[in-house]
């Protein structure tokens, strides 16, 4: 076979090889997208402008008459568990909530409410798992966490 014939055959295969590579890339992206949300949850949920209120607190009994409320803004979270408000920078990517240094208001409340604020601060600072499934946000795990539902701000 001549060098010219081999070059023509290689030139004809070039677009086919590129098309196959492009198709393989699309298939990989689709499979990764499906795998990351196969359970209906989002690994990096859009929480900006959303507020959630607790429905369950695995591993912790809330003080009677209290609830946990979390509000998310661009790069920021605020949380309230019955006494003080915790607030500060936060990110939520790849299924993890990062809020390592939250500030707090300094109101004096009953010891049980103050302890509940400390529990919430510790949970949020621990880098807990975070999953959003529809309007249900889960933070932490079955031993120590929060299950919240979206509410009006």
N, C-alpha and C positions, 0 to 999 in steps of 0.2 A: 504494500500500500504506500502510496506516495505521501509525502509530508503535507501536500496541499489537501489531499482527500481526508487525512486525519484531522487537519485543522478545520475543514468544513464540518465534519461530523462533530467535533468538539464544540464548534460554534453553535450548531443546532441543538446540542444538549444543554448548553448554558442556560437558556430561558426555562427549560424544563426543570433543571436542577434548582434554579432560583424559585420557581413556582412551588416545587415540592418542599423546599426549606421554609417558604412563607407559610404554606399550609400547615406544616408541622409546628411552627411557632404559634399559629392561631389555635391549633388543637391543644397544645400545652397550656396556653393561657386560659382557655375555656375549662380544661380539666382542673387546673389549679384554682380557678374561681369557683367551680362547683364544689371542690373538696373543702375549700375554706368556708363555705356556707351550706354544706350538706345538711346540717341540722337546723337550718333556717336562721342561724345566728350570723352576726357580722363580727369579724375579727377586729376591724377598725371602724366602729360605729360612728355615725354622725350624731353627736350629742349636743352640738352647739345650739344654744337657745332652748334647750329642753330641760324640764323639771320632772323629777321622779319622787314618789313617796313610798315608804316601806310598806310591804305586805307581809314580810316574814324576815326574821333575823336569826338564822341558824347559829346556834352556839351562844346566843345572848338573849336574855329576856328583857324586853324594853320596860322601862318604868311606866307604871299605869298612867294612862292619859297622854303618852308621848308617841311620837313617830319620828322617823328619820326622813329628812327631805334633802335631796341633792339637786343642785341647779348647775348646769354647765354653760360656759360661755367660751369664746375662742381662747384656748390655752389656759382656762381658769375653771375652778370648781368652788362652789360654796356648799356647805353642809350644816345642817342643824339637827340636833338630836334631843332637844327639849330644854336646853338652857342657852349655851353660847353658840355663836356662829363661827364655824371654821371656814377659812377661805385662803386661796392662794393659787399659784401656778400649778397646772396639771396637764398631762398628756394621756392619751388613751389610744395606743396603737398595738397592733399584733396581739390583741386579747389581754392586755395588761394595763392597769390604771397606775400611773406614776404621779403621785402627789406627795413628795417626800418632806416638804417643809410648809405646813399650813400654819397660818397665823390664827388667832382666836380673839374674839371679844372676851372681856374679863368680868362678866357679871357673876355675882355670887348667887348660887342656887343651892338646893338641898344636896347633901353628899351623894345620894344615889343618882341625881341628874348630872352632877359633876363627873362622877365615875362613868356615866354613859357617854358624856362628851369625850372623855379620855379613850374609852373603848373605840368610838368612831374614829377619832384621830389616829389611833394606832392602826386600825384596820386600813384606812385610806393611805397611810404612810408605808404600809407593808408591801406595796407593789402587788395588790391582789389581782387575780384573774377577773376579767370583765367580759360579759357576754350580753349582747342585745338581741332579743328574739321578739320581733314585733314591737309592742309597747312595754315589754318586760325586760328590765335591766337586772342582771345578776352580778354581784361583786363578791369576790371571795369564793368560799367553798361550803360544803355541807357542815363543816365543823365551826367555821367562823365566817359569817358573811351577811350579805343583804340581798333580799329580793325586793325589787321596787317596781312600781308601775308608773307610767307616764301620767302626768296630771297637768292641769293648767297652772301656769306660774303663779 
